[in-house]
Amino acid sequence: MRRPAVAVAVVVALVSGCGVPAEEAPRRIEAPHGPFPSFAVATAAPPGDTDVVERLYFIRDGRLVAVTRRIPEPPTLVEQFDHLLSGPTDDEREQSITTALTGTPSVSRTPGSEVVTVNLTAEGIGAGRSDEAVAYGQIVCTLVGRTDVSGVVFTRDGQRRGVPRGDGSLSEGPLTTADYTDIIG
């Protein structure tokens, strides 16, 4: 009879002695930045369909929303940027989709780099608007959604510019979707 009691005592001692030691006071654990959406500039189309999917970020109710468009072939970086600057289609506007983008920025990339540079004009992007962060978020989330882009920086006259992130703080980047999770719808 003593043997089972000894075995139970040994098991209890082993189980209670392993694992993470107790701390004197609880501590806050920060969740990783998310959500972690999976994006692709072009995805496989259903069998028999030749179109690809392009994802652009626009605005609905003051928040960033992804809009998916079907196009005949994968867009280049410049083509996708131009599609974003062109704004929502008539059908998208009927769904209360808008844009905060103003000005005529351009996009470039150093060969071999996954960081894209958006060159701002004098009027900026969404300059003077209360939703300036969503305007920058539209660009960052759209471009980083490409498989060949890992971050976005903004420049004016060749100098990096601090731009608003989703939480209102300024950053010179490189910016990613994680910088705008606060305002993604």
C-alpha positions in Angstrom: 0.0 0.0 0.0 2.9 2.3 0.6 4.2 1.9 -2.9 1.2 3.7 -4.6 1.4 6.5 -2.1 5.1 7.0 -2.7 4.5 6.9 -6.5 1.8 9.6 -6.3 4.0 11.7 -4.1 6.9 11.5 -6.6 4.6 12.4 -9.5 3.2 15.3 -7.6 6.7 16.5 -6.7 7.8 16.2 -10.3 4.8 18.0 -11.8 4.8 20.8 -9.3 8.5 21.3 -9.7 8.6 21.8 -13.5 7.4 24.7 -15.6 7.6 28.4 -15.2 8.4 29.6 -11.7 5.8 31.8 -9.9 6.3 35.5 -9.9 5.7 37.8 -6.9 3.3 40.0 -8.9 1.4 39.7 -12.2 3.0 41.4 -15.2 1.5 42.7 -18.3 2.2 40.7 -21.5 2.0 42.7 -24.7 0.2 40.9 -27.6 2.2 40.9 -30.9 1.2 43.6 -33.3 -1.5 42.3 -35.6 -3.7 41.4 -37.3 -1.4 39.5 -39.6 -3.2 39.5 -42.9 -1.9 37.5 -45.8 -1.7 39.6 -48.9 -0.5 38.9 -52.4 -0.3 41.2 -55.5 -1.6 38.4 -57.6 -3.3 35.2 -56.5 -4.3 32.1 -58.4 -7.5 32.5 -60.2 -10.2 29.9 -60.3 -9.7 27.2 -62.9 -10.6 28.5 -66.4 -10.3 32.1 -65.3 -7.3 34.2 -66.6 -7.7 37.2 -64.3 -5.5 37.9 -61.2 -6.4 39.6 -58.0 -5.1 43.1 -57.1 -5.7 44.4 -53.6 -5.9 48.2 -52.9 -6.7 50.0 -49.7 -9.3 52.7 -49.6 -11.6 54.1 -46.8 -15.0 53.3 -45.5 -16.3 55.1 -42.4 -12.9 56.6 -41.6 -11.1 53.2 -41.6 -8.9 51.4 -44.1 -10.5 48.6 -46.0 -9.1 46.3 -48.6 -10.7 46.3 -52.0 -10.1 43.4 -54.3 -10.1 43.9 -58.1 -9.8 41.4 -60.8 -7.3 42.5 -63.6 -5.9 40.6 -66.6 -2.3 40.4 -65.4 -0.2 41.1 -62.3 0.4 44.9 -62.1 3.9 46.4 -61.8 4.6 48.4 -58.8 4.0 51.7 -60.7 0.7 50.3 -62.2 -0.6 49.3 -58.8 0.3 52.7 -57.3 -1.5 54.4 -60.2 -4.6 52.3 -59.7 -4.6 53.4 -56.0 -4.2 57.0 -56.9 -7.0 56.7 -59.4 -9.4 56.1 -56.5 -12.4 54.0 -56.1 -14.5 52.8 -59.1 -18.1 53.9 -59.4 -19.2 50.5 -58.0 -16.9 50.9 -55.0 -18.2 54.4 -54.4 -21.7 53.0 -54.3 -20.5 50.9 -51.4 -19.3 54.0 -49.5 -15.7 53.4 -50.4 -13.7 56.7 -50.6 -10.0 57.9 -50.7 -8.1 60.4 -48.7 -5.3 60.7 -51.2 -4.5 64.1 -52.7 -1.5 65.3 -54.5 0.6 63.5 -57.1 3.2 61.4 -55.4 5.4 59.0 -57.3 6.8 55.7 -56.3 10.3 54.3 -56.9 12.6 51.5 -55.7 16.3 50.9 -55.7 17.0 47.7 -57.8 17.2 44.7 -55.5 15.5 46.5 -52.6 12.2 45.4 -51.0 11.7 48.9 -49.5 9.7 51.3 -51.7 10.1 55.1 -51.7 7.1 57.3 -52.2 8.3 60.8 -53.3 5.9 63.5 -52.0 5.1 66.6 -53.9 4.8 70.0 -52.3 1.1 69.5 -51.5 1.9 66.1 -49.7 -0.7 63.4 -49.3 -4.0 64.3 -47.7 -2.4 67.6 -46.7 -4.4 69.5 -44.2 -6.9 66.8 -43.7 -7.9 65.3 -40.4 -7.6 61.8 -42.0 -3.9 62.2 -43.0 -3.0 58.9 -41.3 -5.5 56.9 -43.4 -4.1 58.5 -46.5 -0.6 57.3 -45.7 -2.1 54.0 -44.5 -3.7 53.5 -47.9 -0.4 53.7 -49.6 1.6 51.6 -47.1 -1.0 48.8 -46.8 -1.5 48.6 -50.6 2.3 48.5 -51.4 3.3 46.2 -48.5 0.5 43.9 -49.6 2.7 43.0 -52.6 5.0 40.0 -52.2 8.0 42.1 -53.5 7.7 44.9 -51.0 8.6 44.8 -47.3 8.3 48.4 -46.3 7.6 52.0 -47.4 9.5 55.2 -46.8 8.3 58.7 -47.7 10.6 61.5 -49.0 10.4 65.0 -50.2 13.2 66.6 -52.2 15.3 63.5 -51.4 14.9 63.8 -47.6 13.0 61.2 -45.5 9.8 62.6 -44.0 8.1 61.5 -40.8 4.5 60.6 -41.6 1.6 59.7 -39.3 1.1 56.1 -38.3 -2.3 54.7 -37.3 -1.8 55.7 -33.7 -1.0 59.3 -34.7 2.8 59.1 -34.0 5.2 60.1 -36.7 7.7 57.7 -38.2 10.3 57.9 -40.9 9.8 54.2 -41.6 10.2 51.9 -43.3 6.5 51.5 -42.5 4.4 48.3 -42.8 0.8 47.2 -42.3 1.5 46.8 -38.6 1.9 50.6 -38.3 -1.8 51.0 -39.3 -3.6 48.2 -37.5 -5.3 50.8 -35.3 -7.2 52.1 -38.3 -7.8 49.0 -40.5 -11.5 48.2 -40.6 
